[in-house]
């Protein structure tokens, strides 16, 4: 990993998170990281904060790199892929984090035999607590997948899946931060209703969600068992849980993941049709 030269095409929040994570973890030294963007202000910030080389010349960046991370908006990916294809070397790995762009669409716009990996990170990657799923294209090797997983492990935790499951990942962890923010906001509203100051309620709600997730991940216990640890007979937690079950919280969250996943399927089909024309 230390020897690979990694290029970020696009210098937005996700690319910045990857750069921060790779450098902070010591996975890659700064001289092995470069980035490009049309926004010169972003590039200046990256150079100042992380001492990496930046450029506005995608062609030169691709020619330099061993691995290219496509971190641009889906709306402009067709132009970026065309630029990339002209200068891509056969041995260069392409990793796309462009939301909703399927592997078949990426491979259709790149030279035959291109090694492509698709990843679905989430916004918590910005604070190095992300959840990312990685899927291999038809020509990607086991080493390519291992490299990609190490890349995203630098910003949180990652899993390797078949691409057919990435829409489900989009519905769960990709969209999930929005659900959790709504839950935190609602918990804080509840705190305000029973007398807490807004800032205090929000801090307690956020820390409770953070701590609960950390407890689950670090103990490896089933969430039902951890729930039961808090729930004493005739106590406060069981009263609150009864209200949540009566309000259909569990079913509503399941339906939200399903709805978001179905929408991801629709958007992916639209993007594939656009890029494969």
C-alpha positions, 0 to 999 in steps of 0.5 A: 500500500505504501508504494502505490501512487493514489490519485483523487479525481475530485477534491470534495468532502469524500476525497478529503476524508480519504486523504485525511484518513490515509495520511492520519493512519500512515497508510500512504505517505503524502508524496504518494497522494495527489488530487485534481479539481476544477475548484482551485480553492479546494486544491489550495486547502488540500496543499495547505492542510495535508502537504500533497501535490494538486493539479487541475490537469486530470490527464497528467494525474491519471498518467502518474497514478497506480490507482485512481479514485473517481470522486466527482458528482454523477452528473459530470462523470461521463466527461471525467471517464472520457478524459480518464480513458484516454490516459489510463494505463492497463495496470492502473486500478480505477475506484469509483465512489460516484453515487449510483453509477454501476460497474457496467456503465463505468466499464463501458466508458473505459478501455476494454479490460479496465480494472474497476472497483465500485465503492459506496461510502457514507458521509461519516467518512468525513470524521473517519467513522464511515461505513463503506461497501466495496464491489469488484468489476469484471476484471478487478483482481483479488489484490485490487479488492484488498487494496480498495478495502484497505483504502476505505478502512482508513476512513472507518469500516468497510465490507466487500460485497457483490455489486447486486447488494450495493443498492441495499447498502445505499438504502441502509448505510449510504442514506442511514446518516439522514435517518439517524440525524432525524432520530437524534433531533427527535430525541432532543425534542423529547428532552426539550419537552420534558424540560432540558435546554435545547443544547443540553438535550442535543448533546445528550441525544447525540452522545447517547447514539454515539455511545450505543453504537460504540458499545455494540461494535466493541462488545459484538453483542446482539442489539437485543441483548444490549437493549435488555441490559437497560430494560428493568422490569417495570422501569423507564426503558420498557415504558419508552420501548412500549411507546416506540413499538406502538408508534411503529418505529421498527417497521418505519425504519425497515420501510425507509431502508427498503424505499431508499434501496428501491430508489437507488435501483431506479437511479442506477438504471437511469445512470447506466442508460445515460453512460451506455448510450 
